[in-house]
């Protein structure tokens, strides 16, 4: 699913001079489940490019 092209995802990407001198901030939230108890726990990955 993530490999499918979706040009609308690029709508918020930096463009022009900002793309050369700036950075993009991306974040993804996930939910993990404990293998034995099934308890859910959320976590966030945040990174700058």
PDBQT receptor file of N, H, CA, C and O in Angstrom, charges set to zero:
ATOM      1  N   UNK A   1       0.826  -1.187   0.000  1.00  0.00    +0.000 N 
ATOM      2  CA  UNK A   1       0.000   0.000   0.000  1.00  0.00    +0.000 C 
ATOM      3  C   UNK A   1       0.874   1.255   0.000  1.00  0.00    +0.000 C 
ATOM      4  O   UNK A   1       0.554   2.220  -0.695  1.00  0.00    +0.000 OA
ATOM      5  N   UNK A   2       1.956   1.264   0.755  1.00  0.00    +0.000 N 
ATOM      6  H   UNK A   2       2.216   0.481   1.320  1.00  0.00    +0.000 HD
ATOM      7  CA  UNK A   2       2.802   2.448   0.844  1.00  0.00    +0.000 C 
ATOM      8  C   UNK A   2       3.560   2.698  -0.455  1.00  0.00    +0.000 C 
ATOM      9  O   UNK A   2       4.018   3.815  -0.693  1.00  0.00    +0.000 OA
ATOM     10  N   UNK A   3       3.701   1.675  -1.300  1.00  0.00    +0.000 N 
ATOM     11  H   UNK A   3       3.329   0.767  -1.106  1.00  0.00    +0.000 HD
ATOM     12  CA  UNK A   3       4.451   1.838  -2.538  1.00  0.00    +0.000 C 
ATOM     13  C   UNK A   3       3.623   2.438  -3.667  1.00  0.00    +0.000 C 
ATOM     14  O   UNK A   3       4.176   2.780  -4.712  1.00  0.00    +0.000 OA
ATOM     15  N   UNK A   4       2.324   2.573  -3.484  1.00  0.00    +0.000 N 
ATOM     16  H   UNK A   4       1.875   2.296  -2.634  1.00  0.00    +0.000 HD
ATOM     17  CA  UNK A   4       1.473   3.132  -4.523  1.00  0.00    +0.000 C 
ATOM     18  C   UNK A   4       1.722   4.636  -4.639  1.00  0.00    +0.000 C 
ATOM     19  O   UNK A   4       1.870   5.336  -3.638  1.00  0.00    +0.000 OA
ATOM     20  N   UNK A   5       1.763   5.113  -5.880  1.00  0.00    +0.000 N 
ATOM     21  H   UNK A   5       1.643   4.544  -6.693  1.00  0.00    +0.000 HD
ATOM     22  CA  UNK A   5       1.976   6.539  -6.117  1.00  0.00    +0.000 C 
ATOM     23  C   UNK A   5       0.734   7.318  -5.697  1.00  0.00    +0.000 C 
ATOM     24  O   UNK A   5      -0.390   6.939  -6.030  1.00  0.00    +0.000 OA
ATOM     25  N   UNK A   6       0.944   8.400  -4.971  1.00  0.00    +0.000 N 
ATOM     26  H   UNK A   6       1.856   8.708  -4.701  1.00  0.00    +0.000 HD
ATOM     27  CA  UNK A   6      -0.148   9.267  -4.546  1.00  0.00    +0.000 C 
ATOM     28  C   UNK A   6       0.388  10.692  -4.537  1.00  0.00    +0.000 C 
ATOM     29  O   UNK A   6       0.970  11.134  -3.546  1.00  0.00    +0.000 OA
ATOM     30  N   UNK A   7       0.195  11.408  -5.633  1.00  0.00    +0.000 N 
ATOM     31  H   UNK A   7      -0.277  11.049  -6.438  1.00  0.00    +0.000 HD
ATOM     32  CA  UNK A   7       0.762  12.749  -5.768  1.00  0.00    +0.000 C 
ATOM     33  C   UNK A   7       0.212  13.716  -4.739  1.00  0.00    +0.000 C 
ATOM     34  O   UNK A   7       0.869  14.709  -4.424  1.00  0.00    +0.000 OA
ATOM     35  N   UNK A   8      -0.980  13.457  -4.201  1.00  0.00    +0.000 N 
ATOM     36  H   UNK A   8      -1.513  12.651  -4.457  1.00  0.00    +0.000 HD
ATOM     37  CA  UNK A   8      -1.553  14.362  -3.195  1.00  0.00    +0.000 C 
ATOM     38  C   UNK A   8      -0.733  14.356  -1.908  1.00  0.00    +0.000 C 
ATOM     39  O   UNK A   8      -0.793  15.308  -1.130  1.00  0.00    +0.000 OA
ATOM     40  N   UNK A   9       0.043  13.275  -1.675  1.00  0.00    +0.000 N 
ATOM     41  H   UNK A   9       0.093  12.501  -2.307  1.00  0.00    +0.000 HD
ATOM     42  CA  UNK A   9       0.887  13.228  -0.471  1.00  0.00    +0.000 C 
ATOM     43  C   UNK A   9       1.995  14.275  -0.527  1.00  0.00    +0.000 C 
ATOM     44  O   UNK A   9       2.513  14.685   0.512  1.00  0.00    +0.000 OA
ATOM     45  N   UNK A  10       2.360  14.709  -1.725  1.00  0.00    +0.000 N 
ATOM     46  H   UNK A  10       1.939  14.377  -2.569  1.00  0.00    +0.000 HD
ATOM     47  CA  UNK A  10       3.430  15.696  -1.889  1.00  0.00    +0.000 C 
ATOM     48  C   UNK A  10       2.933  17.135  -1.725  1.00  0.00    +0.000 C 
ATOM     49  O   UNK A  10       3.730  18.070  -1.800  1.00  0.00    +0.000 OA
ATOM     50  N   UNK A  11       1.655  17.324  -1.506  1.00  0.00    +0.000 N 
ATOM     51  H   UNK A  11       1.008  16.565  -1.445  1.00  0.00    +0.000 HD
ATOM     52  CA  UNK A  11       1.079  18.670  -1.457  1.00  0.00    +0.000 C 
ATOM     53  C   UNK A  11       1.710  19.531  -0.364  1.00  0.00    +0.000 C 
ATOM     54  O   UNK A  11       1.769  20.752  -0.509  1.00  0.00    +0.000 OA
ATOM     55  N   UNK A  12       2.179  18.929   0.716  1.00  0.00    +0.000 N 
ATOM     56  H   UNK A  12       2.132  17.937   0.834  1.00  0.00    +0.000 HD
ATOM     57  CA  UNK A  12       2.723  19.696   1.833  1.00  0.00    +0.000 C 
ATOM     58  C   UNK A  12       4.252  19.661   1.885  1.00  0.00    +0.000 C 
ATOM     59  O   UNK A  12       4.850  20.122   2.858  1.00  0.00    +0.000 OA
ATOM     60  N   UNK A  13       4.877  19.125   0.857  1.00  0.00    +0.000 N 
ATOM     61  H   UNK A  13       4.392  18.751   0.066  1.00  0.00    +0.000 HD
ATOM     62  CA  UNK A  13       6.337  19.082   0.805  1.00  0.00    +0.000 C 
ATOM     63  C   UNK A  13       6.879  20.485   0.543  1.00  0.00    +0.000 C 
ATOM     64  O   UNK A  13       6.222  21.300  -0.104  1.00  0.00    +0.000 OA
ATOM     65  N   UNK A  14       8.076  20.759   1.047  1.00  0.00    +0.000 N 
ATOM     66  H   UNK A  14       8.610  20.097   1.573  1.00  0.00    +0.000 HD
ATOM     67  CA  UNK A  14       8.722  22.042   0.769  1.00  0.00    +0.000 C 
ATOM     68  C   UNK A  14       9.038  22.138  -0.714  1.00  0.00    +0.000 C 
ATOM     69  O   UNK A  14       9.378  21.146  -1.359  1.00  0.00    +0.000 OA
ATOM     70  N   UNK A  15       8.920  23.360  -1.247  1.00  0.00    +0.000 N 
ATOM     71  H   UNK A  15       8.644  24.166  -0.723  1.00  0.00    +0.000 HD
ATOM     72  CA  UNK A  15       9.178  23.575  -2.666  1.00  0.00    +0.000 C 
ATOM     73  C   UNK A  15      10.101  24.784  -2.840  1.00  0.00    +0.000 C 
ATOM     74  O   UNK A  15      10.245  25.601  -1.930  1.00  0.00    +0.000 OA
ATOM     75  N   UNK A  16      10.713  24.886  -4.000  1.00  0.00    +0.000 N 
ATOM     76  H   UNK A  16      10.596  24.222  -4.739  1.00  0.00    +0.000 HD
ATOM     77  CA  UNK A  16      11.542  26.041  -4.327  1.00  0.00    +0.000 C 
ATOM     78  C   UNK A  16      12.725  26.194  -3.394  1.00  0.00    +0.000 C 
ATOM     79  O   UNK A  16      13.335  25.201  -2.998  1.00  0.00    +0.000 OA
ATOM     80  N   UNK A  17      13.067  27.462  -3.028  1.00  0.00    +0.000 N 
ATOM     81  H   UNK A  17      12.571  28.268  -3.350  1.00  0.00    +0.000 HD
ATOM     82  CA  UNK A  17      14.233  27.725  -2.183  1.00  0.00    +0.000 C 
ATOM     83  C   UNK A  17      14.125  27.059  -0.804  1.00  0.00    +0.000 C 
ATOM     84  O   UNK A  17      15.135  26.674  -0.215  1.00  0.00    +0.000 OA
ATOM     85  N   UNK A  18      12.906  26.927  -0.300  1.00  0.00    +0.000 N 
ATOM     86  H   UNK A  18      12.085  27.239  -0.778  1.00  0.00    +0.000 HD
ATOM     87  CA  UNK A  18      12.742  26.296   1.015  1.00  0.00    +0.000 C 
ATOM     88  C   UNK A  18      13.165  24.827   0.986  1.00  0.00    +0.000 C 
ATOM     89  O   UNK A  18      13.671  24.301   1.977  1.00  0.00    +0.000 OA
ATOM     90  N   UNK A  19      12.961  24.182  -0.132  1.00  0.00    +0.000 N 
ATOM     91  H   UNK A  19      12.550  24.608  -0.937  1.00  0.00    +0.000 HD
ATOM     92  CA  UNK A  19      13.349  22.781  -0.245  1.00  0.00    +0.000 C 
ATOM     93  C   UNK A  19      14.866  22.626  -0.215  1.00  0.00    +0.000 C 
ATOM     94  O   UNK A  19      15.375  21.598   0.233  1.00  0.00    +0.000 OA
ATOM     95  N   UNK A  20      15.591  23.638  -0.686  1.00  0.00    +0.000 N 
ATOM     96  H   UNK A  20      15.178  24.473  -1.050  1.00  0.00    +0.000 HD
ATOM     97  CA  UNK A  20      17.049  23.569  -0.715  1.00  0.00    +0.000 C 
ATOM     98  C   UNK A  20      17.665  23.999   0.614  1.00  0.00    +0.000 C 
ATOM     99  O   UNK A  20      18.735  23.515   0.981  1.00  0.00    +0.000 OA
ATOM    100  N   UNK A  21      17.007  24.896   1.335  1.00  0.00    +0.000 N 
ATOM    101  H   UNK A  21      16.137  25.289   1.037  1.00  0.00    +0.000 HD
ATOM    102  CA  UNK A  21      17.582  25.441   2.557  1.00  0.00    +0.000 C 
ATOM    103  C   UNK A  21      16.820  25.043   3.811  1.00  0.00    +0.000 C 
ATOM    104  O   UNK A  21      17.227  25.386   4.921  1.00  0.00    +0.000 OA
ATOM    105  N   UNK A  22      15.735  24.332   3.647  1.00  0.00    +0.000 N 
ATOM    106  H   UNK A  22      15.405  24.053   2.745  1.00  0.00    +0.000 HD
ATOM    107  CA  UNK A  22      14.905  23.999   4.797  1.00  0.00    +0.000 C 
ATOM    108  C   UNK A  22      14.938  22.511   5.116  1.00  0.00    +0.000 C 
ATOM    109  O   UNK A  22      15.863  21.791   4.741  1.00  0.00    +0.000 OA
ATOM    110  N   UNK A  23      13.927  22.089   5.800  1.00  0.00    +0.000 N 
ATOM    111  H   UNK A  23      13.175  22.674   6.105  1.00  0.00    +0.000 HD
ATOM    112  CA  UNK A  23      13.794  20.679   6.150  1.00  0.00    +0.000 C 
ATOM    113  C   UNK A  23      12.322  20.331   6.181  1.00  0.00    +0.000 C 
ATOM    114  O   UNK A  23      11.464  21.211   6.259  1.00  0.00    +0.000 OA
ATOM    115  N   UNK A  24      12.036  19.054   6.121  1.00  0.00    +0.000 N 
ATOM    116  H   UNK A  24      12.732  18.339   6.058  1.00  0.00    +0.000 HD
ATOM    117  CA  UNK A  24      10.683  18.537   6.285  1.00  0.00    +0.000 C 
ATOM    118  C   UNK A  24      10.612  17.795   7.603  1.00  0.00    +0.000 C 
ATOM    119  O   UNK A  24      11.561  17.119   8.000  1.00  0.00    +0.000 OA
ATOM    120  N   UNK A  25       9.498  17.922   8.268  1.00  0.00    +0.000 N 
ATOM    121  H   UNK A  25       8.726  18.470   7.946  1.00  0.00    +0.000 HD
ATOM    122  CA  UNK A  25       9.274  17.226   9.537  1.00  0.00    +0.000 C 
ATOM    123  C   UNK A  25       8.166  16.217   9.314  1.00  0.00    +0.000 C 
ATOM    124  O   UNK A  25       7.048  16.575   8.942  1.00  0.00    +0.000 OA
ATOM    125  N   UNK A  26       8.484  14.966   9.541  1.00  0.00    +0.000 N 
ATOM    126  H   UNK A  26       9.392  14.676   9.843  1.00  0.00    +0.000 HD
ATOM    127  CA  UNK A  26       7.518  13.885   9.340  1.00  0.00    +0.000 C 
ATOM    128  C   UNK A  26       7.271  13.179  10.662  1.00  0.00    +0.000 C 
ATOM    129  O   UNK A  26       8.176  13.065  11.489  1.00  0.00    +0.000 OA
ATOM    130  N   UNK A  27       6.068  12.715  10.859  1.00  0.00    +0.000 N 
ATOM    131  H   UNK A  27       5.334  12.808  10.187  1.00  0.00    +0.000 HD
ATOM    132  CA  UNK A  27       5.771  11.924  12.045  1.00  0.00    +0.000 C 
ATOM    133  C   UNK A  27       4.754  10.847  11.695  1.00  0.00    +0.000 C 
ATOM    134  O   UNK A  27       3.895  11.026  10.831  1.00  0.00    +0.000 OA
ATOM    135  N   UNK A  28       4.877   9.735  12.385  1.00  0.00    +0.000 N 
ATOM    136  H   UNK A  28       5.575   9.589  13.087  1.00  0.00    +0.000 HD
ATOM    137  CA  UNK A  28       3.987   8.594  12.177  1.00  0.00    +0.000 C 
ATOM    138  C   UNK A  28       3.614   8.036  13.542  1.00  0.00    +0.000 C 
ATOM    139  O   UNK A  28       4.480   7.832  14.393  1.00  0.00    +0.000 OA
ATOM    140  N   UNK A  29       2.353   7.796  13.745  1.00  0.00    +0.000 N 
ATOM    141  H   UNK A  29       1.650   7.962  13.054  1.00  0.00    +0.000 HD
ATOM    142  CA  UNK A  29       1.918   7.195  15.008  1.00  0.00    +0.000 C 
ATOM    143  C   UNK A  29       1.525   5.739  14.748  1.00  0.00    +0.000 C 
ATOM    144  O   UNK A  29       0.953   5.402  13.711  1.00  0.00    +0.000 OA
ATOM    145  N   UNK A  30       1.849   4.898  15.719  1.00  0.00    +0.000 N 
ATOM    146  H   UNK A  30       2.313   5.172  16.561  1.00  0.00    +0.000 HD
ATOM    147  CA  UNK A  30       1.600   3.463  15.615  1.00  0.00    +0.000 C 
ATOM    148  C   UNK A  30       0.987   2.957  16.914  1.00  0.00    +0.000 C 
ATOM    149  O   UNK A  30       1.050   3.620  17.950  1.00  0.00    +0.000 OA
ATOM    150  N   UNK A  31       0.405   1.795  16.838  1.00  0.00    +0.000 N 
ATOM    151  H   UNK A  31       0.354   1.257  15.997  1.00  0.00    +0.000 HD
ATOM    152  CA  UNK A  31      -0.063   1.095  18.027  1.00  0.00    +0.000 C 
ATOM    153  C   UNK A  31       0.562  -0.295  18.020  1.00  0.00    +0.000 C 
ATOM    154  O   UNK A  31       0.425  -1.045  17.054  1.00  0.00    +0.000 OA
ATOM    155  N   UNK A  32       1.247  -0.626  19.104  1.00  0.00    +0.000 N 
ATOM    156  H   UNK A  32       1.358  -0.016  19.889  1.00  0.00    +0.000 HD
ATOM    157  CA  UNK A  32       1.825  -1.951  19.257  1.00  0.00    +0.000 C 
ATOM    158  C   UNK A  32       1.027  -2.734  20.272  1.00  0.00    +0.000 C 
ATOM    159  O   UNK A  32       0.373  -2.143  21.131  1.00  0.00    +0.000 OA
ATOM    160  N   UNK A  33       1.067  -4.053  20.190  1.00  0.00    +0.000 N 
ATOM    161  H   UNK A  33       1.599  -4.533  19.492  1.00  0.00    +0.000 HD
ATOM    162  CA  UNK A  33       0.319  -4.916  21.103  1.00  0.00    +0.000 C 
ATOM    163  C   UNK A  33       1.261  -5.895  21.771  1.00  0.00    +0.000 C 
ATOM    164  O   UNK A  33       2.070  -6.542  21.106  1.00  0.00    +0.000 OA
ATOM    165  N   UNK A  34       1.155  -6.006  23.092  1.00  0.00    +0.000 N 
ATOM    166  H   UNK A  34       0.497  -5.481  23.631  1.00  0.00    +0.000 HD
ATOM    167  CA  UNK A  34       1.969  -6.951  23.844  1.00  0.00    +0.000 C 
ATOM    168  C   UNK A  34       1.613  -8.362  23.391  1.00  0.00    +0.000 C 
ATOM    169  O   UNK A  34       0.437  -8.713  23.294  1.00  0.00    +0.000 OA
ATOM    170  N   UNK A  35       2.631  -9.161  23.116  1.00  0.00    +0.000 N 
ATOM    171  H   UNK A  35       3.586  -8.875  23.194  1.00  0.00    +0.000 HD
ATOM    172  CA  UNK A  35       2.425 -10.493  22.549  1.00  0.00    +0.000 C 
ATOM    173  C   UNK A  35       1.590 -11.394  23.452  1.00  0.00    +0.000 C 
ATOM    174  O   UNK A  35       0.762 -12.163  22.962  1.00  0.00    +0.000 OA
ATOM    175  N   UNK A  36       1.796 -11.309  24.753  1.00  0.00    +0.000 N 
ATOM    176  H   UNK A  36       2.468 -10.685  25.151  1.00  0.00    +0.000 HD
ATOM    177  CA  UNK A  36       1.094 -12.222  25.675  1.00  0.00    +0.000 C 
ATOM    178  C   UNK A  36      -0.216 -11.652  26.203  1.00  0.00    +0.000 C 
ATOM    179  O   UNK A  36      -1.217 -12.365  26.270  1.00  0.00    +0.000 OA
ATOM    180  N   UNK A  37      -0.223 -10.387  26.576  1.00  0.00    +0.000 N 
ATOM    181  H   UNK A  37       0.590  -9.807  26.522  1.00  0.00    +0.000 HD
ATOM    182  CA  UNK A  37      -1.415  -9.807  27.196  1.00  0.00    +0.000 C 
ATOM    183  C   UNK A  37      -2.358  -9.146  26.196  1.00  0.00    +0.000 C 
ATOM    184  O   UNK A  37      -3.538  -8.957  26.489  1.00  0.00    +0.000 OA
ATOM    185  N   UNK A  38      -1.851  -8.798  25.027  1.00  0.00    +0.000 N 
ATOM    186  H   UNK A  38      -0.892  -8.952  24.788  1.00  0.00    +0.000 HD
ATOM    187  CA  UNK A  38      -2.668  -8.121  24.035  1.00  0.00    +0.000 C 
ATOM    188  C   UNK A  38      -2.890  -6.645  24.337  1.00  0.00    +0.000 C 
ATOM    189  O   UNK A  38      -3.634  -5.971  23.625  1.00  0.00    +0.000 OA
ATOM    190  N   UNK A  39      -2.246  -6.135  25.392  1.00  0.00    +0.000 N 
ATOM    191  H   UNK A  39      -1.641  -6.682  25.970  1.00  0.00    +0.000 HD
ATOM    192  CA  UNK A  39      -2.406  -4.732  25.775  1.00  0.00    +0.000 C 
ATOM    193  C   UNK A  39      -1.824  -3.825  24.682  1.00  0.00    +0.000 C 
ATOM    194  O   UNK A  39      -0.711  -4.033  24.199  1.00  0.00    +0.000 OA
ATOM    195  N   UNK A  40      -2.620  -2.809  24.312  1.00  0.00    +0.000 N 
ATOM    196  H   UNK A  40      -3.524  -2.640  24.704  1.00  0.00    +0.000 HD
ATOM    197  CA  UNK A  40      -2.206  -1.868  23.270  1.00  0.00    +0.000 C 
ATOM    198  C   UNK A  40      -1.384  -0.733  23.868  1.00  0.00    +0.000 C 
ATOM    199  O   UNK A  40      -1.652  -0.278  24.981  1.00  0.00    +0.000 OA
ATOM    200  N   UNK A  41      -0.386  -0.283  23.122  1.00  0.00    +0.000 N 
ATOM    201  H   UNK A  41      -0.168  -0.653  22.219  1.00  0.00    +0.000 HD
ATOM    202  CA  UNK A  41       0.412   0.865  23.527  1.00  0.00    +0.000 C 
ATOM    203  C   UNK A  41       0.755   1.677  22.279  1.00  0.00    +0.000 C 
ATOM    204  O   UNK A  41       1.268   1.138  21.298  1.00  0.00    +0.000 OA
ATOM    205  N   UNK A  42       0.470   2.962  22.326  1.00  0.00    +0.000 N 
ATOM    206  H   UNK A  42       0.054   3.400  23.122  1.00  0.00    +0.000 HD
ATOM    207  CA  UNK A  42       0.749   3.845  21.200  1.00  0.00    +0.000 C 
ATOM    208  C   UNK A  42       2.163   4.395  21.291  1.00  0.00    +0.000 C 
ATOM    209  O   UNK A  42       2.697   4.586  22.384  1.00  0.00    +0.000 OA
ATOM    210  N   UNK A  43       2.765   4.649  20.134  1.00  0.00    +0.000 N 
ATOM    211  H   UNK A  43       2.331   4.494  19.247  1.00  0.00    +0.000 HD
ATOM    212  CA  UNK A  43       4.063   5.313  20.106  1.00  0.00    +0.000 C 
ATOM    213  C   UNK A  43       4.164   6.136  18.835  1.00  0.00    +0.000 C 
ATOM    214  O   UNK A  43       3.436   5.911  17.868  1.00  0.00    +0.000 OA
ATOM    215  N   UNK A  44       5.077   7.091  18.854  1.00  0.00    +0.000 N 
ATOM    216  H   UNK A  44       5.668   7.274  19.639  1.00  0.00    +0.000 HD
ATOM    217  CA  UNK A  44       5.215   8.062  17.777  1.00  0.00    +0.000 C 
ATOM    218  C   UNK A  44       6.656   8.100  17.307  1.00  0.00    +0.000 C 
ATOM    219  O   UNK A  44       7.585   8.110  18.115  1.00  0.00    +0.000 OA
ATOM    220  N   UNK A  45       6.835   8.121  15.998  1.00  0.00    +0.000 N 
ATOM    221  H   UNK A  45       6.080   8.113  15.342  1.00  0.00    +0.000 HD
ATOM    222  CA  UNK A  45       8.148   8.330  15.401  1.00  0.00    +0.000 C 
ATOM    223  C   UNK A  45       8.123   9.705  14.748  1.00  0.00    +0.000 C 
ATOM    224  O   UNK A  45       7.215  10.013  13.975  1.00  0.00    +0.000 OA
ATOM    225  N   UNK A  46       9.100  10.515  15.051  1.00  0.00    +0.000 N 
ATOM    226  H   UNK A  46       9.837  10.265  15.679  1.00  0.00    +0.000 HD
ATOM    227  CA  UNK A  46       9.188  11.857  14.503  1.00  0.00    +0.000 C 
ATOM    228  C   UNK A  46      10.601  12.055  13.981  1.00  0.00    +0.000 C 
ATOM    229  O   UNK A  46      11.568  11.739  14.674  1.00  0.00    +0.000 OA
ATOM    230  N   UNK A  47      10.731  12.578  12.760  1.00  0.00    +0.000 N 
ATOM    231  H   UNK A  47       9.946  12.835  12.197  1.00  0.00    +0.000 HD
ATOM    232  CA  UNK A  47      12.062  12.791  12.221  1.00  0.00    +0.000 C 
ATOM    233  C   UNK A  47      12.072  13.964  11.251  1.00  0.00    +0.000 C 
ATOM    234  O   UNK A  47      11.046  14.337  10.683  1.00  0.00    +0.000 OA
ATOM    235  N   UNK A  48      13.246  14.529  11.081  1.00  0.00    +0.000 N 
ATOM    236  H   UNK A  48      14.079  14.226  11.542  1.00  0.00    +0.000 HD
ATOM    237  CA  UNK A  48      13.466  15.664  10.209  1.00  0.00    +0.000 C 
ATOM    238  C   UNK A  48      14.312  15.227   9.020  1.00  0.00    +0.000 C 
ATOM    239  O   UNK A  48      15.256  14.452   9.175  1.00  0.00    +0.000 OA
ATOM    240  N   UNK A  49      13.982  15.714   7.861  1.00  0.00    +0.000 N 
ATOM    241  H   UNK A  49      13.215  16.344   7.735  1.00  0.00    +0.000 HD
ATOM    242  CA  UNK A  49      14.764  15.437   6.649  1.00  0.00    +0.000 C 
ATOM    243  C   UNK A  49      15.259  16.745   6.079  1.00  0.00    +0.000 C 
ATOM    244  O   UNK A  49      15.942  16.753   5.055  1.00  0.00    +0.000 OA
TER     245      UNK A  49
